Amino acid sequence: MEERISLKKDYMEFALKLCNKISSEWKKDKLVIGITGESGSGKSVTGLGLKEAFQSKGLKVAYLQMDDYFHLPPLTNHQNRQKSFDNIGPHEVDLQELEKHITSFFNNEETLGRECVFSENQFLEKTISFKDKTVLIVEGTYIGELEKLDVLVFIDRDYKETLKNRMERGREAFDPFIEKVLDIEHNIIKKYKSHSNIVIDSNYNIEKNYA
């Protein structure tokens, strides 16, 4: 599900800078970019900004969000987490299906996928076309688990720093249980930084390039 987000001018300037960096350092006919970080860290705005930046250069871009690959729809998944904290982690997501879709991108194929409809707590089937696409952007909390990425971008803002963003986004109210969930996610996601190629700090500066 591609979120409807208004991209501010200054952030689009940053996205173009990030696009230029990636384009200059990773020259490939088919490029897969993963964007990972904690809830509210700016994954969607970074991903959508990057998509627009590549499109402004005349490239055709495909965009996938991890929200569409959870085994359970949002409310049902939340209820499953309430049963046990052991239900939190990468195993909540069908990463194998996501890897298959990345393969479909490399093969220029059209395939079936799903779209998460948060308001209806369900997934709808949709067709995903990778025909003629040269850039694939994949965004989500556990994207660092994927093996077929050319570039992994890590947004280095933890759940305590992103509290205001999460409240403004309106997807969730403050809840001690959710903060506990985010703490568990934090301890999983922070490990992705060590094998990322690009790190974006809390002020949206490119902090370090591991590649």
Order of alpha helices (4+ residues) and beta strands (2+ residues): alpha-beta-alpha-beta-alpha-alpha-beta-beta-beta-beta-alpha-alpha-beta-beta
